[in-house]
């Protein structure tokens, strides 16, 4: 912007002031002054826009603007002379009036000529630039869509957004794994606890206690990983999260399986009394059992395995009686230097205050975190790249909170609340949704993304971007399946977890309003029935968009008549062998996502199946550990249903063609996931008539023997996962007709003999994952026709066959899978 651009606006403003004065004083020049005022009022917005745009104008336009500036400047001088001229000097006034007329003509011509031409030129340029920008936006949208597809199947270099986020979390875990990075205090804590665990054999039960967010779990996990500890216990070190509302029966079963070495123990196994009863414990060797997040003494007493050779480390916010825990280490908060280093790591990416920063302000913010590692990480990440004014505001709001101590956990939440208020509104809403899931449980990304898409009217790209932002701000943790080893394959292997303090924060913020007005109606922990607060308010409709219940067995008489006219998401967490679906589903006309998660040791039988009869707006359905029911014949086709997920379910014959017409019932289904359904022996052929299907994922179904031969009719199918299905011996030839298929996952199909001969017909295929396909020892000749193929993940024995094809397939990247025999995932 030239200097004249600036002065033109200033001169025009001053000229207007003088012209108004002339209109009131000099009748001879009044009409000319009024015409000038009108012209300048039209010019002034244009001049001001140029002035503040900071855009350099082309030379011809700049010369014309200089002409205007000079005309206005001479006009200002003339106007001042007119205003100061005596009314009695008639000749002088006449001369000045004629000059004013000439000025008015010059300005009017400029308005009628160059300005109009510039407007037409600007319209032309705007149309051209708009088209260019729209093209760029369209290209950006296509790139985002491509990146999302690559992220889902793990084709993108480094795993894309999710791969980067997961690696960042793993690097932080590795850094924090060395507790020296959290300061000398934590290193001292590790030595003290390690001494109790290894050095003092007389202590059978030891403990670590401290306020929420103080680093107890971090310390316990470091003890679990410690080489000396693992050597002392012959690698028999197990970590188990108990939580605030545990399923004691299931936890006892897991502990028993860990101690006896039978990690596949199920509800049919008998768990003996864990005292010196007539049971042969001679086979039990030294074992360390770490019980994290223990809240109740009564629960702890049921879980403690008082068995020879077994030592227990109990991690809790509370200090239990010495009669139960022989010795407890009370974890202290970080000192000033330790807190500053941890805060700086997340605020600045280094362990110290950067040069040029406001040292006093940074230390004041750190001081308000009161040495709590979790608060330092979350608040530090939320202030990264923010202005000093933003930091000052954060410091002021933090300083208004009360001191934190064991009896003031609510004040910790108030401090952490600051980090949530800094988020964009939709990001904040997505964070608050995390409070609807049970504590200390991993949340599959698939279910979380589905809920966000339905509840917040966003697309999958935006949902994933929000997920990554929450991870970057340490408000959730992304973790990959332990079976993946060092390699990230696809987003199906990634899950979300959250610190229980952050979950408490989400619930705390969701409960600000009265129970009928809350946007989320959540149960913080498992209860036997509906909370009393809800029951007292059933006379009025509940305005919640998301409803989450966490109960035990529910019978028909346990429910109340409740109305949810705005509810779009219903999450039913329960633990029972039988469950009566809530009658109020009939009063949820806008329900779009339904999630049922059973945490008992056996599959739940659902009652009140008629509740599914009229869910016409339902778009997403998730069943976990359910005996899949046969839907009533009166069930209306679920026209809007896009996703169905059956996890750990008992299928029975509920999918058989003789029982249900799947294409009729789910005419628009695009994603079908069946995982750990051990009684599934074959896929019904009617699935091949579901022509909208884009993703078919059948994983960990050990009884599945074959796929339907008509699979090739799924012309829209883009993702086919037949993962860890050891009874599958071949893929039907119809697979080769899946012209839209981009991702084929047959990993851990250990008895699959070969790839289909016509696999070259998969012209869109971008990735094959065939880890641990032990029987495949050669490739069909047609693989050279897979010109879209970009990545193959396989074992070393097969990798050489694929690498021989790199000349024919120049974009191909062959990734050798690392062997992973870790079974710790079974405890998740």
N, C-alpha and C positions, 0 to 999 in steps of 0.2 A: 504494500500500500504506500503510495507517494504521500509526501507531506501535504500537498494541496488537497488530497482527499479529506484530510482531517480538518483543515481550515475552511473548506467550503461549507461544511456543516455548521461550524461556529459562526461564520459570517452570515449565513442565511438566517440563523436564529436571531442574531443581533439586528439584522435588517428588518425582520418581522416586527420586533419591538418598536423600532423607530417608525415604521409605516403605520402601526396602530395609533401612535401618538399623532402622526400627521392627519389621519382620518378625523381625529377629534378636534384638531386646531385649524388646518388649512383647507378651506373649501375649494380652492382653485385646483389643488392636486388630489382631492379626496377620491374621485372616481378612478384615477390612475393608480393611486395607492391601494385601493380595494382590489383592482385587477391583479396588481403585483402580489398582494397577499394571497389571493387564490392560487396563482401560479406557483409561488414559493411553497405554499402548503402542500401542493402536489409533488414538488421536487424534494422536499426535506426528507421524507421517509426513504427515498431512493439513495440520497446522499448518505443518510445515517447507516443504511444497510451496507453500502460500500465501505463506510468508515470502520465498521466493526467486523467485517468479514475477514480481514487480514489476507485478502486475495489480491495478487498482483494483476492489474488490468493490462490488456494489450495496449501497445503504443497509440494507435488511433483513438481509442476510447480515453486514454489518459490525457491526450492533447485536448479533446473536447471537454473533459472535466476541468482541465486547467483554464480553458476559455470561460467556462461557467464560473469558476472561482474568481477570475479577474473581473467578470461582469458584476458579480455580487459584491465584490470589494469596492469597485467604483460606484455601484449603486448605494452602498452603505455610506460612502462619503457624500454622495449627492443628497441622500435622504437626511443626513445630519444638517446639511446646508439649508434644505427646505424647512426643516423643523426650527432652525435657529433664525431664519430670515424674518424680518419685521413685516407685519401685515400691511404696513403703510408703504413699503417699497414695491410698488406695483410692477414696474418693469423687471426688476430682479426676480420677482416671483413668477412673472410670465416666462422668463428665460428658463428658470428652474423647472417650471411645469412642462415645457417642451422637452427638456432633457429627461424628465421623468417619463414622458410618453415614449421617447426613443428607447429608454431602458425597458419599459414594459413590452414594446414591440420585439426587442432583442430576446427577452426571456420567453415570450410567447412563441416566437419562431423556433427557439431551441426545444421547447416542449412539443411543438407540432412536428418538428423534423427529426433531429438525431435521436431524441428519446423514443419516439415511435419505432424508428428503425431498429434501435437497440432492443426494444421489447420483442419485435418479430425475430431478431437474431437469437435472443435469449430463449424464446419458445422453441426455435429450431434446435439450439444446442441442448436444451433441456430434454426434448424428445429423444435426441440421439444419446445423451448421457444416461437417460432413464432406461432406454433399451439396453445400453451397455451394462448398466448396473443390474438390471433384471437378469441379463444373461449370466453375469457373475454370481448373482444370488442363486440362479437355477443350477449353475455348476457347483456352487458350494453345497446346495441341498443334495445334489447327486453324490458329491464326495462324502457328505455326512452319512447318507444312506449306505454308500459302499463301505465306509469305515465301520458302521454298525454291523453290516453283514460280516465283514472280516473279523470283527471283535467276537461275534457269536461263534464263529467256527475256528477262530484262532489262526487266521491266515496272515493277518497284518504283521509286519516286522516287529518283533518284540512284544506281540500280543495286543498292540493298539493301546487305547486308553486304559482298559482294565489291566492289561499286562504291566503297563507302567505303574499303575496304582498299587498293584499287588507287590511288585518288586520294591516299591518305596516302603511299604509296610514291612516287608521281610528285612530290608536293610535297617529299618529302625529297630526291629526286634533283635537283629544281630548286634546293633550298637548297644541297645539297652541290655542285651544278654550279658555283657560285661558290666556288672553293677558298679564298677569303678567309674563308669561314665555318669552315674547318678550321684557320685560323690563318695567321700570316705565313709560317711555315716552308713550308707547302704552296704559298702564293702565290709564294715564291721558287723553289720546285721547278718550278712551271709556267713561270716566266720562263726558267729555265735550260734546261729541256727544249725549250721553244719556240724558244729561240735556236739550239739544236743542230739542230732540224728545219727551221727557216726561214732562219736567218741564216748558216748555214755550209754552203754548197753542196758543199764538198769532202768532207763526211761523208756517205757513202752508207748506212751502217748505224749507228744510234745505239741506246742502250739505257737502260732504267730498271730498277734492281734494288733489292730490299729484302725484309725478312722477310715471311712470310705474314700478311695482315691489316694491313699498314702503310699501305695506301692506294694501291698501285701502279696498280691497275685504275681506280680513281676518277680518278687523275691522267691516265692514258692516255685515258680517255673524254672528259675535259675538253679535252685537246689535240685529240681528234677533232672536238669541237663548236666549237672556237675559230674565230671568224669570220675572223681574219687568216690562220690556217693554211688554212682551207678556200678562202679567196680566192687564196692563193699557189698552191695545187694545183688551182685551177679546180673545186672541189668533188669532186675525185677523191681522197677520203680514205676508206679502208676499214679496218674493225675486224674482226679474226678471232681467235677463241679457239682455241689449239692444244691445251692440256691435257696431262696426264701420260701418257696412252696414246692418242695421236692416230692417225687413219687418214691417213697421209701422202699416199697417192694421191688421196684425196678432197680434202684440203686444197690440194694442188697444183692440182687441177682448179678449185677455187673461186677461188684466187688468179689463175689464168690467166684465168678468166672475168671477174673484176673488172678486171684490167689491160687486157684487150682490149675490155671493154664488153659481152661476151657472158655475161650472168649466168645464162642458161639452158643453159650448157654441160653436157654429160652425159658419160658414160663412153666414148662413141664418139669424143669429141674428142681430138686428139693434142696433148699438152703438150710443147713443145720444150724442149731443154736451156736452162737460164736463164743462159747465158753468151753471149758474142758469137759466135754461130754464124751460118751463112748463112740467117738468117730475117729477114724485113722488119719491123724494129721502128720504122721511120720514122713509123708512125701512132701510136706510143705517146707520150703527153704526160706532163707532170709528174704523178706519182702518189705518195701516201703510203700505205704498207701498215703497219698496226699489228698486230703479232703478240703477243697477250696470253697469259700463262701458259705460257711455254716452259720445258721442263724439261731437254731434252737437246740437247747440241751437235750430235750426229749428225742429229737431226731438224731443227734450225735450219738446218744447211748444205743440207739438201734443199729447204727452203722459201724460202730467200732468193732473191728474183728480181733477180739482178744484171743489170738491163736499163737502158739509158739513160733517164734521167728519173725512175726509180723509186727512192724512198728508203724505208727500212724502219726502224720503231721497234719494238724488241724489249723486251718486258716479262717479267721473270723474277725468281725468288727468288735466282738465281745471277748472279755477275758472270763473263761469258764473256771469253775471250782478246781482247786488242786486235787480234789478227790477223783476227778474225771481226767484232767490233763495234768500230768506229773510236773511239767515245767513249761512256762509260756514266755516267749520273747515279745516285749511290747515295742512295736516299731515307732521310732521317732520321725518327726517331719524333717525335711531337708533344711540344712543351715543356709545362711544368706548366700554364700559363694556357690554352693551346690545348686540352690534354687535359681540363681542368676544364670549359671551355665546351661541348665536344662531349658530355661525360658528362651535364652538367646538361640539355642539350637533350632527351636520351632518358629521363633519370630524372625530370625535373620539367617538361618542356615549355617551358623557357626556358634562356637561355645563362648563367645565373648561379645561385648558391645562394639559395634563397628565404629570406626573413626568418623567424627562429625555428627554422631547421634547425640540426642539430649540424654546424657547419662543420668541426671537427677530424675527426670521423668520416668525413664525405664526402670530405675531402681524402685521408684515409688509404686509402679504397677506390679513389679515382682513382689514387693513387700506385701501388697494386698492379696496375693495368692497364698500367703501364709505357709509356704513350704510344702504345699500339696502337689505331688508330681502330676496328677491328672489335671488339676486346675492350671498349672504352669504350661502344660502341653496344649490344652485346648485354648486358653486365653492367648497364649503366645502365637499359635497358628492363626487365630482370628484377627490379630493385629498386624500380621505380616503385610507389608507393602501399603499400610494405611498412613494417612497424613498425621502430622504432629497434633493438629486440632482434634482429630479422631482419638488419638492416644490420650490427650488431656480429658476428653469427655469420658473415656473408659476409666481413667484413674479416678475421676470424681464420682462416678457411679459405683465403682468398687469400694471406695472409701466410706460410702454411706451404709455398707453392710455391717452387721454385727460381727464380733469375734467368732472364729470357728473353734469349736471344741467338740468333744464326743457327744455332748448333749445338745449341740447346735448344728446338726447335719442339714437342717433346713437352710441355714445361712450359707453352707457350701453350695446348695442349689441356687441361692440368690446370686452368688458370685458367678457361677457357671452360666446363669441366665443371660449375662451380658453377651457371651459369645453367640447365643442364639438370636438375640435381638439385632445383631450386626448382619445377619443373613438376609438375602433377598427373600421376599414373601413366600414364593413357591418353594424355595429351598428350605425355609423354616417349616413350612407345612409338611414337607416330606420328612424332615427330622422328627417332627412330633408324631408322625404315623408309626415310627419305630416303637413307641411305647405300647402298641397294641399286641406285640408278640411276647411270648413268655420269656422271663429272665434267663440269661445264661444259655440260650438256645441259638443255634446257628439258623439264620434265615436264608433260604435259597434265593438267589438273585431273581430267579424267574418269577416267584410269587410277589416279591417286593416291586419289581418293575411293573407287573400286571396291575397291582393295586394303584400305584402312582399314576399310571396311564389312565385308568378308569376314573379315579377320584379327582384328579387335578386337570383333566383335559389337556394333557401334554402328549407328545409322541415319544416313541422309545428313545430317540436320539437325545431329547431333552432330559428324559428320565435318567439315562446313563450319565449325562453330564452332571446332573445333580448328585448322583451317587458318588462320582469321582470327587466333586467339590466337598461333600461331607466327609469323605475319606481323607482328603488333603487337610481338612481342618480338625482331624482327629476326633470327629464326632461319631464315627463308626469305624470298624476294622474289616477290611477285605481279606479273606483267607482262601487259599486253594485247597482242593481235596488232597489229603495226604498221600493218596494213591498215585498222584501225578509225579511224584519225585520232584526233580528240579524243573520240570517242564510244564509250562502253562499251555493247555491245549485249546479249550474253548470256554465260553462263559458259563457253560453248564457245570464246570468244575470249580466255580467260585461261589462262596457264600459270604454272608454278612454277619458279624457279631458286634456286640456293643457292651461297653462297661456298664455294670449295673447302676452306677451313679448317674450315667448319662441317660439310661432308661428311666430312672427315678425323675430326672430333670424333665424329660419329655412328658411324663405323666403329670408332674407338678404343674407344668405350664398349660397342659390340656384341661386341668381342673379349675382354672381361674373363674369360670362362670358358674351359674347355678346349674344343677344337674340336667334340667330340661332344655337349657340353652347351649350346652356344650356341643362343639362341633365333633368331638370324639368322646364316646362314652366307653371308658376303659375300666377293667378290673385289674388292679396292680398285681394281685397274686391270686392263687387258687383259693376258692371258697366252696362251701358245700352247696350253696345256692345263689340266687340273685341277691346283690347287696341290699341291705335295709334302706339305704338312701334312695335307691331306685324304686323300691317297693312303695315308699312313702309318697312318691310323686307320679304314680301311674295314672292318676286322674287327668293328667294333661299329656298331650303328645310330646315326644322327645324329638328335638330338632337335629340330633346327631347325624352326620353323614357317614361316620365310621363307628361301628359297634363291635366291641371285642369282649367276649366272655371267657372266663377261665374257671371251670367248675369240675366237680366229680361227676358221678352218674346223675342224670336228670330224667325224672319220670314226668308223665303228663301233669300230675298234680303239683309238681315243683315250679311250674311256670306261671306267670301272671299275664293278664291281658295288657299288652303294651303296644303303643302305636309309634311307628317310626316313619312318618311320611317322607322324610328327606334322606333316609339311609341308602347309601350306594354300596357300602362294603360291610359284610358281616363275617367276623372271624370267631369261630367256636373252638376254643381250646378246652379239652376235657380229658379225663382219665377214668375210663370205665369200660366194661365189656358190653354194655348196652346203653343206648342214648336216644332219648325222645327229642326229635327236632322241635325247636320252639314254635308254638302256634303263631307267634307274632310275625313270622316270615310272610304270612298272608297280608300283613299290614306294612309291607315294605315294597310299595309299587315301583320304586326306582332302583331296586337292588341290581347291581351290575357285577359284583364279585363276591363269591361265597367260598369260604375257606373252613374246612373241618380238619382239625388236628387232634388225634387221639394219642395220648402218651402212656397208655397202660401197656401191660405186657402182652396183650392179645388183641386181635382185631375186634372192633366194636360193631355190633349189629344196630342198625338205625331203625327207629320207629317213626311213625307219622310221615311216611314217604309221600303222602299226598301233598305235602308242602312244596314238592317240586312240580306240581301239576300246572302251575300258571306263572312260572318265572320268565315271562316273555322278554324282559330287558337284560337278563343275565348274560354276561359276556365272558366270565372267567370262573372256573370251578376247580377247586383243589381238595382232593380227598387224601388223607394220610392215616394209615392203619385202620381202615374201614373195610367191613365186608360190603362190597359194592352191591347195592340193592337192585332189584328188578323194579323199574319204574312202572307206575300204573298205566294201563292202556289209555286212560283219559288224559295222560300228560300231553300238553300241547307241544308242537315242535318248538324247540328253543332256537328261534330264528336268528337271534343275535349272539349266540354262544360262539366264541372264537377259540377258547383254550380250555382243555380238560387235562388235569394232571392226577394220576392215580399212583400214590406212593405207599409202598409197604401194604398194599391192599390185598384182600382176598377176593379174587375175581369171581369165583364159583362159575356159573354159566351165564352170568348177567350180560355178557357181550355176544352170546351166541345168536346167530341169525334167527333161530326158532323162537327166541325170547324177545329180541328187540331189533327194530329196523333202524340201524345207526344213521344211514344217510337221510332218512325221513326225520328222525329225532334231532339230528345235529346238521342241518343242511349247509351251514356256513362255517363249520369247524375248520380252523386253519392250523392248530397245533394240538397234538395228542402226545402226552407223555405217560409212559407206564414204567415204573421203576420198582425193583424189589418185590414184584408180585410173583411169589414163588409157585403158585398153582396155575399160572398161565402156561398152557402147553402149545397153543397155536393162536395166531391172530385170525379173527374171523374175516372171511373173504369180503364181507360187506364193507369193510374199511376201504377197499379199493374203489368203491363207488362214491367216496367222499371227495369230490373233485376239487374242492377248495383247499384241501389239506396241503400245507406248505412245510410243516415239520412233523415228522414221526420219530419219536424217541422211545425205544424199548431197551431198557438197561437192567442188568443184574437180575434177569428173569431166568433162573437156572433150569427151569423145566421146559422152556420154549424150545420146540424142536424144529419148526420150519416157519417160513414166511409164505403168505399166499402167492400163488404163481401169477395172479392178475395184478401184481403190484405196479406194473408198468402203466396202468391206467391212471395213476396219480400224476397227471401231466404238470401240475403246479408244484409238486414236491421239490423243495430246495435242500432240506436237511433230512438225512436218514441215519439214525444212530441205532445200531444193534450192538450194544456194548455189554461185555461180560455176560454173554449168553452161551455157556459152554456146550449146550446140547445142540446148538445149530451147527450142522455139518456142511451146508451149502447155501448159496444165495440163489434164488430163482432167476431164470433167464430174463424174466420181466423187468428186473432191476435195470437192465441195460437200455430200457426204453424210457427211462426217466430223464427226459431231455433238459429239464430245468434244474436237475440236481447239482448242488454246489459242494456239498459236504457229505462224505460217507465215512462213518465211524464203525469199524468192526473190531476194535481193539478188545483183547482178552476173550475173543471167541476161540478158545484154545483147540477146538475140534473142527474148525472150519478148514476144509481141505484145500480150497483154491478160490481164486477170483473168477467170476464168470468169463467165459471166452469172449463174449461180445461187449466187454466193459468199455471198449473204445467208443461205443455209441453214446456215452455220457459226455456230450460235447461241452457242457457247461461246468463240469466238475473241476473245482479249484483245490480241494484238499481231500486226502485219504488218511485216516488214522487207523493203523493196523498193528498197534503194539501187542506183543504177546499172542500173535496168531501163529502158534508153534508149528502147525501142520503145513503152512504155506511155504513152499520151497522154490517156487518158480512163478513167473508172471505170464499171462496170456500175451500173444503177439500184438493184440489190438491196443495194448496200453500206449503204443506210440502215437495213436490217434487222439490222445487226451491233451489236445493243444492248450486247453485252458488250465491245466493242472499246474499249481504253483507250489504246493507243499505236500510232502509225504512224511508221515511219522511212523517209524517201524523199528524192528529190532535189527541188530547189526548183521545177522545172518542174511536178511533179505535186502538190506540197504545197498549191497553191491549190485543187485539186479537193477534197482532203481537208478543208481548212479551211472550205470552203463547207458541209461537213456537220456542223460543230461545234454548230449549233443542233439538228439532229436527233439527234446523238450527244453529249450534254452532257459525258460523262466522257472524251471523246477528247482526246488530246494528240498533236499533229503535230510531229515532230522532223525538221528539215532536216539531212541528212547533209552533212558537209564533204567536199570533194573531197580525195582523197589519192592522189598518184602516186608515193609512196615505194616503191621496190623493195628496200629494205635487208632486208626479211623473207626474201628468197630466200637470204640467207647463213646463216640460222638453222639 
